[in-house]
């Protein structure tokens, strides 16, 4: 069943290219059906994680096409399927068929990352998941260099990941280890971890390896950036959790001071830069840099409570990030601008749009009762318990700043004075509301009942 999570969207994505270029209806129907099916698979499977395993390499080390889900990976699988479904529903471009096909291919390759139990299979799907966003940037991006910057940065990380995987396999004898408790030690362990960590830091991203992110988030079509920001950015965090902590914990401890420092810089830098931006997409992009830095800090604390909070916040950030980018895409399509200075009073005549954006923005700033708050408070508790008093206190600064830039974005675009030059636009259509409603409902549910995710890291 785990193999179905990978093959179903990949086969469907390739099949969509057989449809006429201008086809919209069947592209959406097929895309939504596939995304819904991948969401349902874990609930319909009676096996333990839907495990599938086939040996495919025996020298110079053993490796398998081994896929399954459990704990953290299960929640990322569900988050990916939900965000892909919402992104497909929200797709409204000239080449709808092509974009939906790329979204399905992205879903399939990321399913490979999140369900791989073999580090080599993990590394191979890691590189494959770079291609759909690259082609989307080439087709719909406003600057071709953005696509190449995205590819070069992330492929460089993928190369170090592959080299570290080969070294790990040769020295340990096998890469089919994800999910076990085997500890890898030796003189090479710190450098092997450094290879993994570089790839994870680029993908997350962490400062100063983040420079590909703002332009990518700004130039990508909203459905694609919704999935990239919500789920693909979590691949690096997932790597730290399932590879760094279980197998290279001692080596990770050697690099922990640097990781904590970069996480704090990302937290502060992302928050302060977001506060100065006037482009709505770039505000959310830099806020993501800050939020993801908080998760890295939680992981680097080695505290089980902080790690539980990190998993909750991974899911929460994915939900409100996807919702924000989809809604900002609707706003840009209607007003033909992303500048805050040219927006204002959109909520007055568009209550559905204003209400949806308000919920997503309040979740991003950590309002109690929504999923973002549940993740933040557990992370801070765990970081304090781990003895990281000053990092935890420093973390409070960007959390406060998040309230400033999110409320500024909300007030100026939705609740501010109406700008006379803006024409009257329609409110969210049924399809547009359907795309964001599941994300907002999940934010409310997890904010009220985070227990289900809090236990994931313990399984």
Beta strands, then each sheet from edge to edge (+ up, - down):
strand 1: 52-57
strand 2: 63-67
sheet 1: 1+ 2-
end
